[in-house]
Amino acid sequence: MTEDTQTLAGRTAFVTGGLRSISVAIARKFAAQGASVAITYNASPDRAAEVVAAIVGLGMAISRYGQPGEIASVVAYLAGPEAALITRAEIVANGGMTA
């Protein structure tokens, strides 16, 4: 690939609604431009696997499934002293349920 096609190299894209046509197109475009891409889904694991395989084909997918404990970790972090400087921020950690 030429340098122009790697404009997102070293960056990470988090695409919600990763199984909808527009989101799949966005995820593929980001991957083609060099970004590592994570998608969300709440149903259709077979379709999710297809999308991930297509992005892995571009060499840039984050191909693992999130776990419920990861949501608990976000909540624990926000409730702890380490998050004292986070103010007026919205952090949606729902596994893509509202995507």
N, CA, C and O atoms as CSV, one atom per row, in Angstrom:
chain,resi,resn,atom,element,x,y,z
A,1,MET,N,N,0.833,-1.185,0.000
A,1,MET,CA,C,0.000,0.000,0.000
A,1,MET,C,C,0.875,1.246,0.000
A,1,MET,O,O,1.990,1.246,0.521
A,2,THR,N,N,0.353,2.280,-0.583
A,2,THR,CA,C,1.111,3.518,-0.597
A,2,THR,C,C,0.892,4.265,0.707
A,2,THR,O,O,-0.020,3.952,1.472
A,3,GLU,N,N,1.724,5.239,0.944
A,3,GLU,CA,C,1.623,6.031,2.162
A,3,GLU,C,C,0.252,6.704,2.272
A,3,GLU,O,O,-0.285,6.837,3.372
A,4,ASP,N,N,-0.315,7.128,1.144
A,4,ASP,CA,C,-1.613,7.803,1.140
A,4,ASP,C,C,-2.726,6.908,1.663
A,4,ASP,O,O,-3.679,7.408,2.261
A,5,THR,N,N,-2.631,5.598,1.455
A,5,THR,CA,C,-3.697,4.705,1.894
A,5,THR,C,C,-3.584,4.355,3.372
A,5,THR,O,O,-4.506,3.753,3.922
A,6,GLN,N,N,-2.505,4.705,4.021
A,6,GLN,CA,C,-2.292,4.384,5.431
A,6,GLN,C,C,-2.453,5.613,6.316
A,6,GLN,O,O,-1.713,5.782,7.286
A,7,THR,N,N,-3.407,6.466,5.990
A,7,THR,CA,C,-3.590,7.717,6.720
A,7,THR,C,C,-4.027,7.512,8.162
A,7,THR,O,O,-3.910,8.431,8.972
A,8,LEU,N,N,-4.532,6.319,8.505
A,8,LEU,CA,C,-4.965,6.044,9.880
A,8,LEU,C,C,-4.063,5.032,10.587
A,8,LEU,O,O,-4.432,4.499,11.633
A,9,ALA,N,N,-2.904,4.770,10.032
A,9,ALA,CA,C,-1.976,3.807,10.641
A,9,ALA,C,C,-1.648,4.207,12.069
A,9,ALA,O,O,-1.372,5.374,12.347
A,10,GLY,N,N,-1.678,3.242,12.967
A,10,GLY,CA,C,-1.372,3.505,14.368
A,10,GLY,C,C,-2.552,4.023,15.170
A,10,GLY,O,O,-2.416,4.290,16.364
A,11,ARG,N,N,-3.699,4.168,14.540
A,11,ARG,CA,C,-4.893,4.658,15.232
A,11,ARG,C,C,-5.897,3.530,15.363
A,11,ARG,O,O,-5.817,2.530,14.649
A,12,THR,N,N,-6.840,3.691,16.274
A,12,THR,CA,C,-7.871,2.686,16.496
A,12,THR,C,C,-9.240,3.305,16.259
A,12,THR,O,O,-9.523,4.406,16.732
A,13,ALA,N,N,-10.084,2.598,15.528
A,13,ALA,CA,C,-11.457,3.035,15.276
A,13,ALA,C,C,-12.402,2.079,15.985
A,13,ALA,O,O,-12.243,0.861,15.899
A,14,PHE,N,N,-13.373,2.624,16.678
A,14,PHE,CA,C,-14.395,1.833,17.359
A,14,PHE,C,C,-15.708,2.125,16.649
A,14,PHE,O,O,-16.256,3.219,16.783
A,15,VAL,N,N,-16.219,1.151,15.892
A,15,VAL,CA,C,-17.412,1.345,15.070
A,15,VAL,C,C,-18.579,0.630,15.725
A,15,VAL,O,O,-18.595,-0.597,15.826
A,16,THR,N,N,-19.561,1.412,16.172
A,16,THR,CA,C,-20.760,0.809,16.759
A,16,THR,C,C,-21.748,0.475,15.659
A,16,THR,O,O,-21.703,1.049,14.571
A,17,GLY,N,N,-22.635,-0.453,15.950
A,17,GLY,CA,C,-23.574,-0.891,14.923
A,17,GLY,C,C,-22.851,-1.594,13.800
A,17,GLY,O,O,-23.222,-1.464,12.634
A,18,GLY,N,N,-21.802,-2.351,14.154
A,18,GLY,CA,C,-20.884,-2.924,13.182
A,18,GLY,C,C,-21.471,-3.903,12.199
A,18,GLY,O,O,-20.781,-4.309,11.264
A,19,LEU,N,N,-22.722,-4.303,12.368
A,19,LEU,CA,C,-23.302,-5.265,11.441
A,19,LEU,C,C,-24.244,-4.625,10.435
A,19,LEU,O,O,-24.740,-5.307,9.539
A,20,ARG,N,N,-24.497,-3.349,10.562
A,20,ARG,CA,C,-25.331,-2.649,9.589
A,20,ARG,C,C,-24.474,-2.305,8.374
A,20,ARG,O,O,-23.258,-2.151,8.490
A,21,SER,N,N,-25.100,-2.188,7.233
A,21,SER,CA,C,-24.356,-1.977,5.983
A,21,SER,C,C,-23.429,-0.775,6.045
A,21,SER,O,O,-22.267,-0.869,5.651
A,22,ILE,N,N,-23.927,0.350,6.532
A,22,ILE,CA,C,-23.091,1.558,6.562
A,22,ILE,C,C,-21.932,1.383,7.527
A,22,ILE,O,O,-20.819,1.827,7.243
A,23,SER,N,N,-22.176,0.740,8.669
A,23,SER,CA,C,-21.107,0.534,9.647
A,23,SER,C,C,-20.054,-0.433,9.128
A,23,SER,O,O,-18.861,-0.251,9.373
A,24,VAL,N,N,-20.496,-1.460,8.412
A,24,VAL,CA,C,-19.544,-2.402,7.816
A,24,VAL,C,C,-18.664,-1.667,6.803
A,24,VAL,O,O,-17.451,-1.871,6.765
A,25,ALA,N,N,-19.273,-0.822,5.993
A,25,ALA,CA,C,-18.504,-0.058,5.005
A,25,ALA,C,C,-17.505,0.868,5.690
A,25,ALA,O,O,-16.365,0.992,5.244
A,26,ILE,N,N,-17.925,1.513,6.763
A,26,ILE,CA,C,-17.028,2.409,7.503
A,26,ILE,C,C,-15.879,1.615,8.110
A,26,ILE,O,O,-14.721,2.022,8.020
A,27,ALA,N,N,-16.201,0.475,8.732
A,27,ALA,CA,C,-15.165,-0.360,9.347
A,27,ALA,C,C,-14.141,-0.815,8.305
A,27,ALA,O,O,-12.937,-0.781,8.556
A,28,ARG,N,N,-14.621,-1.236,7.147
A,28,ARG,CA,C,-13.708,-1.670,6.078
A,28,ARG,C,C,-12.845,-0.515,5.576
A,28,ARG,O,O,-11.655,-0.691,5.317
A,29,LYS,N,N,-13.439,0.652,5.443
A,29,LYS,CA,C,-12.686,1.821,4.965
A,29,LYS,C,C,-11.590,2.200,5.960
A,29,LYS,O,O,-10.451,2.459,5.572
A,30,PHE,N,N,-11.947,2.231,7.259
A,30,PHE,CA,C,-10.949,2.541,8.284
A,30,PHE,C,C,-9.816,1.518,8.253
A,30,PHE,O,O,-8.645,1.889,8.331
A,31,ALA,N,N,-10.155,0.235,8.140
A,31,ALA,CA,C,-9.130,-0.809,8.100
A,31,ALA,C,C,-8.238,-0.647,6.873
A,31,ALA,O,O,-7.020,-0.803,6.955
A,32,ALA,N,N,-8.852,-0.334,5.740
A,32,ALA,CA,C,-8.079,-0.142,4.509
A,32,ALA,C,C,-7.123,1.042,4.623
A,32,ALA,O,O,-6.097,1.088,3.944
A,33,GLN,N,N,-7.466,1.997,5.484
A,33,GLN,CA,C,-6.606,3.163,5.689
A,33,GLN,C,C,-5.608,2.946,6.827
A,33,GLN,O,O,-4.910,3.877,7.229
A,34,GLY,N,N,-5.541,1.708,7.349
A,34,GLY,CA,C,-4.507,1.365,8.307
A,34,GLY,C,C,-4.903,1.364,9.766
A,34,GLY,O,O,-4.070,1.060,10.620
A,35,ALA,N,N,-6.154,1.696,10.087
A,35,ALA,CA,C,-6.576,1.710,11.488
A,35,ALA,C,C,-6.845,0.298,11.991
A,35,ALA,O,O,-7.250,-0.575,11.223
A,36,SER,N,N,-6.622,0.081,13.266
A,36,SER,CA,C,-7.120,-1.121,13.927
A,36,SER,C,C,-8.598,-0.852,14.193
A,36,SER,O,O,-8.957,0.235,14.645
A,37,VAL,N,N,-9.444,-1.818,13.920
A,37,VAL,CA,C,-10.885,-1.585,13.988
A,37,VAL,C,C,-11.541,-2.558,14.955
A,37,VAL,O,O,-11.305,-3.765,14.906
A,38,ALA,N,N,-12.375,-2.003,15.837
A,38,ALA,CA,C,-13.217,-2.812,16.721
A,38,ALA,C,C,-14.663,-2.534,16.344
A,38,ALA,O,O,-15.036,-1.382,16.123
A,39,ILE,N,N,-15.484,-3.582,16.268
A,39,ILE,CA,C,-16.905,-3.407,15.986
A,39,ILE,C,C,-17.716,-3.919,17.163
A,39,ILE,O,O,-17.222,-4.689,17.986
A,40,THR,N,N,-18.967,-3.483,17.232
A,40,THR,CA,C,-19.873,-3.985,18.250
A,40,THR,C,C,-21.026,-4.712,17.579
A,40,THR,O,O,-21.352,-4.465,16.418
A,41,TYR,N,N,-21.634,-5.616,18.338
A,41,TYR,CA,C,-22.868,-6.257,17.889
A,41,TYR,C,C,-23.549,-6.817,19.117
A,41,TYR,O,O,-22.906,-7.068,20.136
A,42,ASN,N,N,-24.871,-7.016,19.017
A,42,ASN,CA,C,-25.583,-7.625,20.133
A,42,ASN,C,C,-26.386,-8.835,19.693
A,42,ASN,O,O,-27.108,-9.422,20.499
A,43,ALA,N,N,-26.276,-9.211,18.454
A,43,ALA,CA,C,-26.934,-10.396,17.908
A,43,ALA,C,C,-26.143,-10.833,16.686
A,43,ALA,O,O,-25.207,-10.148,16.274
A,44,SER,N,N,-26.504,-11.948,16.115
A,44,SER,CA,C,-25.890,-12.436,14.871
A,44,SER,C,C,-24.387,-12.641,14.968
A,44,SER,O,O,-23.630,-11.997,14.242
A,45,PRO,N,N,-23.942,-13.533,15.856
A,45,PRO,CA,C,-22.498,-13.773,15.945
A,45,PRO,C,C,-21.887,-14.287,14.647
A,45,PRO,O,O,-20.711,-14.035,14.385
A,46,ASP,N,N,-22.655,-15.002,13.832
A,46,ASP,CA,C,-22.120,-15.473,12.551
A,46,ASP,C,C,-21.830,-14.301,11.624
A,46,ASP,O,O,-20.798,-14.275,10.953
A,47,ARG,N,N,-22.735,-13.340,11.586
A,47,ARG,CA,C,-22.531,-12.137,10.759
A,47,ARG,C,C,-21.346,-11.334,11.290
A,47,ARG,O,O,-20.547,-10.807,10.516
A,48,ALA,N,N,-21.239,-11.246,12.621
A,48,ALA,CA,C,-20.106,-10.528,13.209
A,48,ALA,C,C,-18.793,-11.193,12.806
A,48,ALA,O,O,-17.819,-10.508,12.493
A,49,ALA,N,N,-18.766,-12.519,12.813
A,49,ALA,CA,C,-17.558,-13.241,12.424
A,49,ALA,C,C,-17.203,-12.965,10.963
A,49,ALA,O,O,-16.025,-12.846,10.624
A,50,GLU,N,N,-18.214,-12.861,10.095
A,50,GLU,CA,C,-17.970,-12.537,8.686
A,50,GLU,C,C,-17.340,-11.153,8.538
A,50,GLU,O,O,-16.392,-10.965,7.776
A,51,VAL,N,N,-17.884,-10.191,9.281
A,51,VAL,CA,C,-17.367,-8.820,9.201
A,51,VAL,C,C,-15.936,-8.775,9.718
A,51,VAL,O,O,-15.068,-8.157,9.102
A,52,VAL,N,N,-15.691,-9.430,10.846
A,52,VAL,CA,C,-14.340,-9.457,11.406
A,52,VAL,C,C,-13.380,-10.130,10.424
A,52,VAL,O,O,-12.262,-9.654,10.227
A,53,ALA,N,N,-13.808,-11.228,9.811
A,53,ALA,CA,C,-12.945,-11.921,8.841
A,53,ALA,C,C,-12.594,-11.015,7.672
A,53,ALA,O,O,-11.460,-11.030,7.193
A,54,ALA,N,N,-13.553,-10.231,7.211
A,54,ALA,CA,C,-13.284,-9.315,6.101
A,54,ALA,C,C,-12.269,-8.259,6.500
A,54,ALA,O,O,-11.399,-7.892,5.710
A,55,ILE,N,N,-12.384,-7.770,7.735
A,55,ILE,CA,C,-11.454,-6.741,8.197
A,55,ILE,C,C,-10.087,-7.351,8.498
A,55,ILE,O,O,-9.056,-6.731,8.236
A,56,VAL,N,N,-10.080,-8.564,9.047
A,56,VAL,CA,C,-8.810,-9.259,9.276
A,56,VAL,C,C,-8.107,-9.466,7.938
A,56,VAL,O,O,-6.879,-9.426,7.864
A,57,GLY,N,N,-8.883,-9.688,6.887
A,57,GLY,CA,C,-8.314,-9.822,5.546
A,57,GLY,C,C,-7.531,-8.589,5.128
A,57,GLY,O,O,-6.613,-8.670,4.312
A,58,LEU,N,N,-7.901,-7.452,5.693
A,58,LEU,CA,C,-7.154,-6.219,5.447
A,58,LEU,C,C,-6.010,-6.074,6.443
A,58,LEU,O,O,-5.191,-5.161,6.331
A,59,GLY,N,N,-5.958,-6.980,7.419
A,59,GLY,CA,C,-4.875,-7.005,8.385
A,59,GLY,C,C,-5.037,-6.089,9.573
A,59,GLY,O,O,-4.060,-5.823,10.273
A,60,MET,N,N,-6.258,-5.586,9.831
A,60,MET,CA,C,-6.379,-4.555,10.835
A,60,MET,C,C,-7.527,-4.716,11.825
A,60,MET,O,O,-7.930,-3.721,12.426
A,61,ALA,N,N,-8.064,-5.889,12.024
A,61,ALA,CA,C,-9.189,-6.029,12.965
A,61,ALA,C,C,-8.697,-6.354,14.361
A,61,ALA,O,O,-7.664,-6.998,14.545
A,62,ILE,N,N,-9.454,-5.896,15.332
A,62,ILE,CA,C,-9.263,-6.326,16.712
A,62,ILE,C,C,-10.235,-7.483,16.866
A,62,ILE,O,O,-11.415,-7.277,17.148
A,63,SER,N,N,-9.746,-8.686,16.684
A,63,SER,CA,C,-10.644,-9.832,16.561
A,63,SER,C,C,-10.776,-10.606,17.869
A,63,SER,O,O,-10.249,-11.709,18.021
A,64,ARG,N,N,-11.488,-10.000,18.798
A,64,ARG,CA,C,-11.832,-10.694,20.024
A,64,ARG,C,C,-13.187,-10.192,20.467
A,64,ARG,O,O,-13.630,-9.118,20.060
A,65,TYR,N,N,-13.836,-10.972,21.298
A,65,TYR,CA,C,-15.149,-10.609,21.789
A,65,TYR,C,C,-15.037,-10.019,23.187
A,65,TYR,O,O,-14.303,-10.532,24.030
A,66,GLY,N,N,-15.768,-8.943,23.423
A,66,GLY,CA,C,-15.796,-8.330,24.743
A,66,GLY,C,C,-16.531,-9.214,25.739
A,66,GLY,O,O,-17.384,-10.016,25.360
A,67,GLN,N,N,-16.197,-9.063,27.000
A,67,GLN,CA,C,-16.788,-9.874,28.058
A,67,GLN,C,C,-17.528,-8.986,29.046
A,67,GLN,O,O,-17.171,-7.820,29.214
A,68,PRO,N,N,-18.569,-9.525,29.711
A,68,PRO,CA,C,-19.309,-8.734,30.695
A,68,PRO,C,C,-18.418,-8.139,31.786
A,68,PRO,O,O,-18.686,-7.040,32.271
A,69,GLY,N,N,-17.378,-8.842,32.168
A,69,GLY,CA,C,-16.467,-8.337,33.186
A,69,GLY,C,C,-15.783,-7.051,32.781
A,69,GLY,O,O,-15.386,-6.258,33.635
A,70,GLU,N,N,-15.642,-6.838,31.477
A,70,GLU,CA,C,-15.028,-5.598,31.004
A,70,GLU,C,C,-15.926,-4.394,31.300
A,70,GLU,O,O,-15.436,-3.304,31.593
A,71,ILE,N,N,-17.225,-4.599,31.222
A,71,ILE,CA,C,-18.157,-3.531,31.583
A,71,ILE,C,C,-18.029,-3.248,33.077
A,71,ILE,O,O,-18.002,-2.091,33.496
A,72,ALA,N,N,-17.951,-4.304,33.872
A,72,ALA,CA,C,-17.788,-4.138,35.319
A,72,ALA,C,C,-16.496,-3.387,35.632
A,72,ALA,O,O,-16.452,-2.595,36.573
A,73,SER,N,N,-15.458,-3.629,34.856
A,73,SER,CA,C,-14.195,-2.926,35.071
A,73,SER,C,C,-14.332,-1.434,34.812
A,73,SER,O,O,-13.741,-0.621,35.522
A,74,VAL,N,N,-15.106,-1.074,33.802
A,74,VAL,CA,C,-15.337,0.348,33.519
A,74,VAL,C,C,-16.077,0.993,34.682
A,74,VAL,O,O,-15.721,2.087,35.119
A,75,VAL,N,N,-17.104,0.316,35.181
A,75,VAL,CA,C,-17.883,0.842,36.309
A,75,VAL,C,C,-16.995,0.987,37.542
A,75,VAL,O,O,-17.042,2.009,38.227
A,76,ALA,N,N,-16.192,-0.029,37.822
A,76,ALA,CA,C,-15.297,0.026,38.989
A,76,ALA,C,C,-14.301,1.180,38.858
A,76,ALA,O,O,-14.014,1.874,39.833
A,77,TYR,N,N,-13.781,1.378,37.652
A,77,TYR,CA,C,-12.854,2.479,37.433
A,77,TYR,C,C,-13.536,3.821,37.702
A,77,TYR,O,O,-12.993,4.668,38.411
A,78,LEU,N,N,-14.717,4.006,37.139
A,78,LEU,CA,C,-15.420,5.277,37.292
A,78,LEU,C,C,-15.825,5.543,38.743
A,78,LEU,O,O,-15.948,6.697,39.152
A,79,ALA,N,N,-16.028,4.488,39.509
A,79,ALA,CA,C,-16.403,4.647,40.918
A,79,ALA,C,C,-15.193,4.853,41.824
A,79,ALA,O,O,-15.349,5.184,42.999
A,80,GLY,N,N,-14.000,4.660,41.293
A,80,GLY,CA,C,-12.790,4.746,42.104
A,80,GLY,C,C,-12.119,6.099,42.047
A,80,GLY,O,O,-12.520,6.971,41.276
A,81,PRO,N,N,-11.108,6.268,42.856
A,81,PRO,CA,C,-10.405,7.558,42.930
A,81,PRO,C,C,-9.637,7.914,41.654
A,81,PRO,O,O,-9.368,9.089,41.405
A,82,GLU,N,N,-9.281,6.907,40.844
A,82,GLU,CA,C,-8.529,7.187,39.615
A,82,GLU,C,C,-9.327,8.041,38.629
A,82,GLU,O,O,-8.748,8.723,37.784
A,83,ALA,N,N,-10.645,8.000,38.740
A,83,ALA,CA,C,-11.502,8.727,37.800
A,83,ALA,C,C,-11.928,10.087,38.339
A,83,ALA,O,O,-12.838,10.710,37.790
A,84,ALA,N,N,-11.292,10.552,39.394
A,84,ALA,CA,C,-11.694,11.802,40.032
A,84,ALA,C,C,-11.644,13.001,39.079
A,84,ALA,O,O,-12.391,13.962,39.265
A,85,LEU,N,N,-10.794,12.959,38.085
A,85,LEU,CA,C,-10.665,14.088,37.163
A,85,LEU,C,C,-11.603,14.002,35.966
A,85,LEU,O,O,-11.636,14.912,35.136
A,86,ILE,N,N,-12.356,12.927,35.872
A,86,ILE,CA,C,-13.312,12.799,34.767
A,86,ILE,C,C,-14.598,13.500,35.193
A,86,ILE,O,O,-15.284,13.064,36.118
A,87,THR,N,N,-14.906,14.577,34.513
A,87,THR,CA,C,-16.121,15.327,34.805
A,87,THR,C,C,-16.861,15.615,33.515
A,87,THR,O,O,-16.253,15.774,32.456
A,88,ARG,N,N,-18.150,15.679,33.611
A,88,ARG,CA,C,-19.016,16.027,32.482
A,88,ARG,C,C,-18.719,15.186,31.243
A,88,ARG,O,O,-18.755,15.695,30.123
A,89,ALA,N,N,-18.432,13.922,31.439
A,89,ALA,CA,C,-18.159,13.028,30.320
A,89,ALA,C,C,-19.226,11.949,30.280
A,89,ALA,O,O,-19.721,11.504,31.315
A,90,GLU,N,N,-19.565,11.543,29.091
A,90,GLU,CA,C,-20.482,10.425,28.923
A,90,GLU,C,C,-19.677,9.251,28.413
A,90,GLU,O,O,-19.079,9.311,27.339
A,91,ILE,N,N,-19.666,8.189,29.187
A,91,ILE,CA,C,-18.948,6.979,28.782
A,91,ILE,C,C,-19.995,5.895,28.657
A,91,ILE,O,O,-20.538,5.424,29.657
A,92,VAL,N,N,-20.275,5.502,27.435
A,92,VAL,CA,C,-21.279,4.479,27.175
A,92,VAL,C,C,-20.557,3.136,27.135
A,92,VAL,O,O,-19.770,2.865,26.228
A,93,ALA,N,N,-20.831,2.316,28.115
A,93,ALA,CA,C,-20.217,0.987,28.191
A,93,ALA,C,C,-21.331,-0.028,28.302
A,93,ALA,O,O,-21.606,-0.554,29.380
A,94,ASN,N,N,-21.967,-0.297,27.182
A,94,ASN,CA,C,-23.119,-1.192,27.189
A,94,ASN,C,C,-23.014,-2.295,26.137
A,94,ASN,O,O,-24.013,-2.909,25.762
A,95,GLY,N,N,-21.827,-2.528,25.681
A,95,GLY,CA,C,-21.621,-3.588,24.708
A,95,GLY,C,C,-22.272,-3.314,23.356
A,95,GLY,O,O,-22.483,-4.238,22.570
A,96,GLY,N,N,-22.588,-2.062,23.082
A,96,GLY,CA,C,-23.185,-1.710,21.804
A,96,GLY,C,C,-24.690,-1.846,21.757
A,96,GLY,O,O,-25.282,-1.784,20.679
A,97,MET,N,N,-25.320,-2.028,22.902
A,97,MET,CA,C,-26.766,-2.238,22.925
A,97,MET,C,C,-27.548,-1.048,22.382
A,97,MET,O,O,-28.657,-1.233,21.879
A,98,THR,N,N,-27.013,0.160,22.465
A,98,THR,CA,C,-27.732,1.328,21.957
A,98,THR,C,C,-27.165,1.812,20.637
A,98,THR,O,O,-27.539,2.878,20.149
A,99,ALA,N,N,-26.265,1.034,20.056
A,99,ALA,CA,C,-25.632,1.441,18.789
A,99,ALA,C,C,-26.627,1.414,17.655
A,99,ALA,O,O,-26.275,1.725,16.517
